[in-house]
């Protein structure tokens, strides 16, 4: 059984992932392309669509999974680690997107990714009694 705080964290994270995934596939597609590292050997649009589909799937799993929540949390955490190079690329190559139009804003954003990793793991673990 999960605690109310963990449940709220999991529902928040799941909802945020579904929203982000849908935005990857629709209205924010170009904004997300600014985060695709140039070194990635895939078309930026293909990368954005693939990550959007992954986010919708992960977010849905966080919202709906009753069994294996811990595994879903680990997969979500690994996803956040995997997309971190995109955040670094946006900062290093001075690309604007999502209101991140200064070096400071892009740099500060880098520190939110570890928070997402921790939230994914913490909110899906069953607390010990």
C-alpha positions as CSV (number, residue, x, y, z in Angstrom):
1,X,0.0,0.0,0.0
2,X,1.3,3.4,-0.9
3,X,1.1,6.6,1.2
4,X,-1.1,9.5,0.2
5,X,2.0,11.6,-0.6
6,X,3.5,8.9,-2.8
7,X,0.2,8.5,-4.6
8,X,-0.1,12.2,-5.2
9,X,3.5,12.3,-6.5
10,X,2.9,9.3,-8.8
11,X,-0.4,10.8,-10.2
12,X,1.3,14.2,-10.7
13,X,4.2,12.7,-12.5
14,X,2.0,10.4,-14.6
15,X,-0.3,13.3,-15.6
16,X,2.7,15.5,-16.4
17,X,4.2,12.8,-18.6
18,X,0.9,12.2,-20.5
19,X,0.6,16.0,-21.1
20,X,4.2,16.3,-22.2
21,X,3.8,13.3,-24.5
22,X,0.7,14.7,-26.1
23,X,2.4,18.0,-26.6
24,X,5.4,16.2,-28.2
25,X,2.9,14.8,-30.8
26,X,0.9,18.0,-31.3
27,X,1.3,21.7,-30.5
28,X,4.9,21.7,-29.1
29,X,6.6,19.5,-31.6
30,X,9.0,22.2,-32.9
31,X,9.8,23.4,-29.4
32,X,10.9,19.9,-28.4
33,X,13.0,19.6,-31.5
34,X,15.3,22.3,-30.0
35,X,16.2,19.8,-27.3
36,X,17.3,17.0,-29.7
37,X,21.1,16.7,-29.6
38,X,22.8,17.2,-33.0
39,X,24.9,14.1,-32.3
40,X,21.8,11.9,-32.3
41,X,21.7,10.0,-35.6
42,X,18.0,10.3,-36.0
43,X,15.8,12.9,-37.6
44,X,14.8,15.4,-34.8
45,X,11.1,15.0,-35.6
46,X,11.3,11.2,-35.4
47,X,13.0,11.6,-32.0
48,X,10.4,13.9,-30.7
49,X,7.5,11.7,-31.9
50,X,9.2,8.6,-30.4
51,X,9.8,10.3,-27.1
52,X,6.2,11.6,-27.1
53,X,4.9,8.1,-27.5
54,X,7.2,6.8,-24.7
55,X,6.0,9.6,-22.4
56,X,2.3,8.9,-23.0
57,X,2.9,5.2,-22.4
58,X,5.0,5.8,-19.2
59,X,2.6,8.4,-17.9
60,X,-0.4,6.1,-18.5
61,X,1.5,3.2,-16.7
62,X,2.2,5.5,-13.7
63,X,-1.5,6.4,-13.6
64,X,-3.0,3.0,-14.1
65,X,-0.6,0.3,-13.1
66,X,-1.5,-1.5,-9.9
67,X,1.1,-4.2,-10.1
68,X,4.7,-3.7,-10.9
69,X,4.6,0.0,-10.0
70,X,8.2,-0.2,-8.8
71,X,9.3,-1.5,-12.2
72,X,7.3,1.3,-13.9
73,X,9.1,3.8,-11.7
74,X,12.5,2.4,-12.5
75,X,11.7,2.6,-16.3
76,X,10.4,6.2,-15.9
77,X,13.6,7.1,-14.0
78,X,15.7,5.6,-16.7
79,X,13.7,7.5,-19.3
80,X,14.5,10.8,-17.5
81,X,18.2,9.9,-17.5
82,X,18.0,9.0,-21.2
83,X,16.5,12.4,-22.2
84,X,18.9,14.4,-20.0
85,X,21.4,14.8,-22.9
86,X,18.7,16.8,-24.7
87,X,18.5,19.2,-21.8
88,X,22.3,19.5,-21.9
89,X,22.3,20.1,-25.6
90,X,19.7,22.9,-25.3
91,X,21.9,24.6,-22.7
92,X,25.2,24.0,-24.4
93,X,24.0,25.2,-27.9
94,X,22.0,28.2,-26.5
95,X,18.7,27.0,-28.0
96,X,15.5,28.7,-26.8
97,X,12.4,26.7,-26.1
98,X,9.6,26.7,-23.6
99,X,10.5,30.1,-22.2
100,X,14.1,28.9,-21.6
101,X,15.5,32.0,-23.3
102,X,18.6,32.7,-21.1
103,X,21.6,30.8,-20.1
104,X,20.6,30.9,-16.5
105,X,17.1,29.5,-17.2
106,X,18.5,26.7,-19.3
107,X,21.2,25.9,-16.7
108,X,18.7,25.9,-13.7
109,X,16.5,23.5,-15.6
110,X,19.3,20.9,-15.6
111,X,18.8,20.5,-11.9
112,X,15.1,19.5,-12.3
113,X,15.9,16.3,-14.1
114,X,17.4,14.6,-11.1
115,X,14.3,15.6,-9.1
116,X,12.1,13.8,-11.7
117,X,14.3,10.7,-11.4
118,X,13.9,10.7,-7.6
119,X,10.2,11.4,-7.8
120,X,9.7,8.5,-10.2
121,X,11.5,6.1,-7.9
122,X,10.1,7.4,-4.6
123,X,6.4,7.7,-5.7
124,X,6.3,4.1,-7.0
125,X,7.9,2.4,-4.1
126,X,5.9,0.7,-1.4
127,X,7.0,2.2,1.9
128,X,8.3,-0.1,4.6
129,X,6.5,-0.4,7.8
